[in-house]
Amino acid sequence: MSTHLAKSEHEVAYQDLYRLLKERTCANDLTSREVLAIAANMVGKLVAMQDQRTTTPELALEIVARNIEQGNAEALDVMNQLGGSA
C-alpha cells in the first residue's frame, strides 16, 4: 500500500479550512496551541473514519506522520523565504 502525500493543489483546501476556522472561531483570539489542538482533533476524527478494509491504523498513522513532516517543511520554506521564524 502506498501512502498519500498532499499535493500542491491541496493547498487550496488547506486555505479554505484555515479561513473557515478563522471565521467560525475568532481564530485571531486563539493561541497557536489551540489551533493545533483543533487540527489534531480533526485528524483524529478523520483517522477513525477510514475504511478499515483498505486502511490499517498503521497506514493511517503513516499518512498522518508523512504529511505532518511535509506540511512542516513547506511552512519552514515559506518562513525562510519571508525571513520569519517560528
Secondary structure, DSSP 8 states (H G I E B T S, - for coil): -------GGGHHHHHHHHHHHHHHHTGGGS-HHHHHHHHHHHHHHHHHTS-TTT--HHHHHHHHHHHHHHHHHHHHHHHHHHT---
